[in-house]
């Protein structure tokens, strides 16, 4: 039932997404400075709080080889931001969440890193165009995973997930081959049958990860009867 949002829920999630969009402006401005991962995360938190919201989860910032982690550990460090990286954050407004990952490139990067960043952006746009009402959600994941594999990479996690009162909700736009951890087989079979329906709000977040670097972009979307509405404005930020 929670997969299809009510009008009130849509309004609140849109507000959370709007707050996240204000953070993207802060991120872009901050990256032009000599800044650490921790300071970037602090500025995002201040912007979220300024709008009457709270952090939906602990902000993740990874630059250089730390960007190769799906979830950075520790979440942030005092490392100066340089090269390829990302910041993953969300706002919680009156109980409802947004979830955004902004990829960035600061200074010079390798040809391989540039190739990966371009593939991730292309995969994101490809996924957005491929969302179809009535199609099983796992099939969208399969399309993007296939695209990455053609280029020598693969999806390291689900392509997306629902958002709402929880930061990770159904639908899960993920691989159909094995159950999610802790999910019984019968329940997983039902999850496999979940299709895209109007009223769903979910993320699309393709990513590439290696031992030396990584790149991910994540945006939130509202699916209506006749279109897919993009709620957040994450894009690849490039600072020379």
N, C-alpha and C positions, 0 to 999 in steps of 0.2 A: 504493500500500500504506500509506503514511504517513497517509492521511486517516482510516483507522479505527484508533483508539487501542487499545492493549492495556490490560489491567487495571492493570499497573504504571504505564503512562504516565498513565492517568486519575488514579491516586492522586497522582502528582507534580504534574500540572497543577492538580488540586484544591488542593494545598498552596500552589502559587504564587498561585492565586486567593484563597485565605484570607489570605495575606500582603497582597495588594492590598486586601482588605476592611479590614484593620487600618489601612491608609493612609487610607482614606476617612474614618475617624473623626478622624484627625489633620488632614486637609484641612478638615473642617467646623469643628473647633475653631480652626484657624489663621486661617480666613477671618473670624472674628469679631474678629481683631486688625488693627492697621494694618501690613500685611505686603506685601512685594514679591514679584514673580513668582519671582525667584531664591531667596528665602528659603523660599517654599512648596515649591519643587522640592528644596531641601536637606533640609527636614524629611521629605519623602516618602522620599528616599534613605536618611536615617538610620533611618527605621522599617523599610524593607526590609532593610537590613544587620543591624538588631537581631534580625531573625527568621532570620538565617543565609542570606539570599539576596543576590542582586546585582541591579542594574538590568538589565532586559531590553533597554532602549534609552535614549537620552538623553531625559529628561523634557521635555515641551513644556508651556509655560504661556502663554496668551494672554488678555489682558484688554483691554476697549475695542475699538478698531479692529483690534488684533492678533488678536482672536478670529475675524476674518474670513479668516484664513489657515488652510488645511488643515493645513500643517506650519509652525509659527512659525519665523521666521528673524530674529534669532537665537533659539535654543530658549527662552531666558528673558531678561528684562532687569531692571533695578533699578526699573522702573515700579511704583508702588503699585497694588495690585489694587483696582479699582473698576468698577462697572457689570457688564456681561455678560462672561462668559469661560469658559474651560475649562482643565483640566489633563489631559494624556494621559501615562500612565506604565505601567510593567509591572515585574513581579518575575520573576527567573529563579531557579528552585530546582532544584538538581541537574540542570541542563541544560534544564529545561522552563519554559515561559514563561506569563505571563498578560498581558493587554493591556486596559487600562481607560481610558476617558475620562469624567471627572466634569465636568459643566457647572455653572456657578454664576452667581448674580446677587447683587451686593453693592451695596446702596443703590438709588437710583432709576434706572430705565431707561425708554426710550421705548416707546410703544404698539407700534411696529413690532417692536422687540426682544422684547417680551413675546409678541407673536403668533408670532414665529419660534421662540422657546423652547417654547411650548405645542405647536406643530406638530411639532417634533423629538421631544418626549416622546410625543406621540400616535403618530407614525410608528414609534417604537421598540416601543411596545406592540402596534401593529397588526402589525408584522413578527413579533414573538414568537408571536402567536396564529396567524399564517398559515404557520408552518413545518410542512411535511408530508413524511413519509417517502415517497420515490419521486418527488417533484416535482423537476424540474430547478432547480438553485440559482439560475440567472439569472432565473427567473420571480418569485422573491421580490423580487429587486432591482427588476424591472419594476413590481411592484405598488406599492412604496414611491415609486419615481420618479414614477409616475403620480399618486399621492396628492399629492406635492409640487407637481407641475406644475399640478394643479387649483387650487392656492393661490398660484401665481405664482413658485414656486421650482423647483429641480431638484437631484438628487443630484450632487455634485461629485466623487464617487469611489465605489468599490465599497461595497455595503451591509455587507459583512463578509468575513471570511477565516478560514481555519483557523489554529490555533496549535498549537505543540508544541515541537520542538527549535528551530524557527525562529519568529520573531515573525509572519511572513506565510507561510502554507502554503495548499495547496489543502484544502478547496474554496474557490474564489473566488466570492463571491456578488455578481456584477457584471454589467455590460451585456454582452449577447451580440453586439452589432453589429460590434465590431472587436476584433482580437486584442490581448492585452496586449503591451506593448513587449517586443520580443525573442523573442516566441513565434511559431513557424512556423504557417502556416495549418492544416496537418493536425493538429498538436497542439492548436491552438485549437478545432478542431471536436470533438475528444475532450473538451476541457474543457467545452464547451457541453452535452455529454451527461451531465455529472456530476449525480447526483441526491442528495438528502438520504438518508443511511443511518444506522442505529444505530451508535453508537461514534464518530461525528464530534464534534469539539469546535471551535467556531467563534465568532467575534464577530458581534454585530449592532450597527452604528454609523451610524445616520442622522445627517446634518448639513446645515445650511444656512449658506451663506457669502455675504457681500456685502462691498463695499469699506469699509463702516462698522462692521460687526459680524458675528459668526457664533455658531453654537451646535452642539455635537455631544455625543451621549451614546453610550457604548460599554460593553457588557457581554459576558461570556464565557458560553457555553452548551454543555452536554453533551446530545446527542440519544440517547435510549434508545428501546427498541422501543415503549413505550407513553406516553412523555412527554418534554418538553423541560425539562432541569434547568438552572436559572440558577445559575451559579457565583460571580458577582460582584454587588455590591450598589450599583452606581452609580445615582444619582438626581440630579435637579436640586436643588442646595443654594441656598437663598435666605436671605440675611443682610440685614436691614433696616438 
